[in-house]
């Protein structure tokens, strides 16, 4: 009866759809805008939206800091059962998004021409980019806030609001594009304004949950712990560095593509960019889902759980990313027809090859992001920063300097693929240096510190799938205690607690006829004996039930009350829809 990864796998794939859709939604809006721009305004409009790309990357950079820092910090606080600190992080996150979003909006409205020139626009293209920027600018706060709120809604299992908001946003954006661009002839300003309005509606649909009594995590200035703001920024910094490198890379590529491949290369690059979010959606979803789980399990210092999460992300998550991107490669020609219809043109040729090759770089990025999240959550900031700089900037610049003069437009795509291998090589070399040997398995590549969590001889992990395994688990807990010379009375208490609580979960939680399991973890560290039970049954707080006493029925909740009395401490929390009970004996 060994531990399995069922609950971890289920959590991973419950988190994954929302994360994929959140990334894909930006790309879908970009595809809608790109199709409208090229067909209703003209090919140069697509070039203008492509030149605006680094501003979108800047938004992503800020989101990377706040979403990355906030989600990792919240996961660690949840792993330590510190719910009030989660509220502090939520409040600080909202305040910082509003501040930064307001600054970006003002800048884009006051000096759009200056920013357009900085982005690489010249001559009449400056006014085109500036017009798009004026329409897009009022939506910065909504775009950024929606990403933050989505992560917090997942913690409270409110993904349906996100799904509804996404559907409404897509429909509204397409309709507003037709109205503002096709009917009212507002051109690029209307294109940007349509995105702004639809993003605000998306945010309002999601945020409405926090005005209901059901919300657990609320905007609560009184709960603010100032150091959390610093921690959000520090933890999220590697993500920001990566996005900053990508923004600089975008500026470099804008100039290099125009120089070596002309407007055809820029238009092809912009077309691929509109689909970039779809290419990246599965990859980003796998990375974000693994990051959320890794942060929680790292907060618990659950070494075995972390290894299971990494294997799930690498084998199942990457498999999904490979399949998804293979579809885009196979559909390169029909997708190109969304933007360009003449196969005889150079821009058509470059775009087709872009759709064939760019997805390959996304698969490589998936591997790199999974390990970056692991390193980031376990405190290895230097290697994450190094990977961000190499993968986000240096690798591209060096490779482009070689391939662009030789391959011209095709050099764009070759550079993207080659760049993906640099980070993989760095990860392998890093693990080799840390382990003093070549890594041959997932755990070795993770390079966890030897003192991280509880060593293998001082921990036990099991999975219970039915009542017949409850007694066996209780016996194994007793045996575990004997191996660690725990005094007999305390050992018997631990076995009794496990039997009572695991039996309670199986008896009542498994009664709905669905397939369930209970993940059990027993650790002994520095004299502290800890039992943790995690199940995927209906929400049930045994600690609260133990405190209920029916004077007319002295046997009511007697088992729970007994455990509550003999345990040194008993804490419960609902984490990502799972019941997590921690007992210290």
RAFENDA-V216375 format. One record per backbone hydrogen bond with DSSP energy under -0.5 kcal/mol. NH is the residue of the N-H (numbers start at 0). CO is the residue of the C=O. Records with the same first field share a line. If there is no record, write none. Layout:
# RAFENDA-V216375
NH=CO, CO
This chain:
# RAFENDA-V216375
2=460
8=4
9=5
10=6
11=7
12=8
13=9
14=10
15=11
16=12
18=14
19=15
20=16
21=17
22=18
23=19
24=20
25=21
26=22
27=23
28=24
29=25
30=26
31=27
32=28
33=29
34=30
35=31
36=32
37=33
38=34
39=35
40=35, 36
41=36
44=41
45=41, 42
46=42
47=43
48=44
49=45
50=46
51=47
52=49
53=50
54=51
55=51
56=52
57=53
58=54
59=55
60=56
61=57
62=58
63=59
64=60
65=61
66=62
67=62, 63
68=64
69=65
70=66
71=67
72=68
73=69
74=70
75=71
76=72
77=73
78=74
79=75
80=77
81=76
82=80
85=81, 82
86=82
87=83
88=84
89=85
90=86
91=87
92=88
93=89
94=90
95=91
96=92
97=93
98=94
99=95
100=96
101=97
102=98
103=99
104=100
105=101
106=102
107=103
108=104
109=105
110=106
114=110
115=111
116=112
117=113
118=114
119=116
120=115
124=121
125=122
126=122
127=123
128=124
129=125
130=126
131=127
132=128
133=129
134=130
135=131
136=132
137=133
138=135
139=136
142=138
143=139
144=140
145=141
146=142
147=143
148=144
149=145
150=146, 147
151=147
152=148
153=149
154=150
155=151, 152
156=153
157=152
160=157
161=157
162=158
163=159
164=160
165=161
166=162
167=163
168=164
169=165
170=166
171=167
172=168
173=169
174=170
175=171
176=172
177=173
178=174
179=175
180=176
181=176
182=177
183=178
185=179
188=185
189=185
190=186
191=187
192=188
193=189
194=190
195=191
196=192
197=193
198=194
199=195
200=196
201=197
202=198
203=199
204=200
205=201
206=202
207=203
208=205
209=206
210=207
211=208
214=211
217=215
219=217
222=219
223=220
225=223
227=224
228=224, 225
229=225
230=226
231=227
232=228
233=229
234=230
235=231
236=232
238=235
239=235
240=236
241=237
242=238
243=239
244=240
245=241
246=242
247=243
248=244
249=245
250=246
251=247
252=248
253=249
254=250
255=251
256=252
257=253
258=254
259=255
260=256
261=256
264=260
265=261
266=262
267=263
268=264
269=265
270=266
271=267
272=268
273=269
274=270, 271
275=271
276=272
277=274
278=274
279=275
280=276
281=277
282=278
283=279
284=280
285=281
286=282
287=283
288=284
289=285
290=286
291=287
292=288
293=289
294=290
295=291
296=292
297=293
298=294
299=295
301=296
302=300
305=301
306=302
307=303
308=304
309=305
310=306
311=307
312=308
313=309
314=310
315=310, 311
316=311
317=312
318=314
319=315
320=316
321=317
322=318
323=319
324=320
325=321
326=322
327=323
328=324
329=325
330=326
331=328
334=330
335=331
336=332
337=334
338=335
339=335
342=340
344=341
348=344
349=345
350=346
351=347
352=348
353=349
354=350
355=351
356=352
357=353
359=356
360=356, 357
361=357
362=358
363=359
364=360
365=361
366=362
367=363
368=364
369=365
370=366
371=367
372=368
373=369
374=370
375=371
376=372
377=373
378=375
379=374
380=378
383=379
384=380
385=381
386=382
387=383
388=384
389=385
390=386
391=387
392=388
393=388
394=389
396=392
397=393
398=394
399=395
400=396
401=397, 398
402=398
403=399
405=401
406=402
407=402, 403
409=406
410=407
411=408
412=409
413=409
414=410
415=411
416=412
417=413
418=414
419=415, 416
420=417
421=417, 418
422=418
423=419
424=420
425=421
426=422
427=423
428=424
429=425
430=426
431=427
432=428
433=429
434=430
435=431
436=431
444=440
445=441
446=442, 443
447=442
451=448
453=300
457=454
458=455
459=521
461=519
463=517
468=465
469=466
470=466
472=468
473=469
474=470
475=471
476=472
477=473
478=474
479=475
480=476
481=477
482=478
483=479
484=481
485=480
490=486
491=487
492=488
493=489
494=490
495=491
496=492
497=493
498=494
499=495
500=496
501=497
502=498
503=499
504=500
505=501
506=502
507=503
508=503, 504
509=504, 505
511=508
512=509
515=513
517=463
518=533
519=461, 517
520=531
521=459
522=529
523=457
524=527
527=524
528=526
529=522, 527
530=582
531=520
532=580
533=518
534=578
535=516
541=539
544=540
545=541
546=542, 543
547=544
550=548
552=549
555=552
557=554
560=556
561=557
562=558
563=559
564=560
565=561
566=562
567=583
568=583
570=581
572=579
574=572, 577
575=154, 573
577=574
578=534
579=572, 577
580=532
581=570
582=530
583=568
584=528, 582
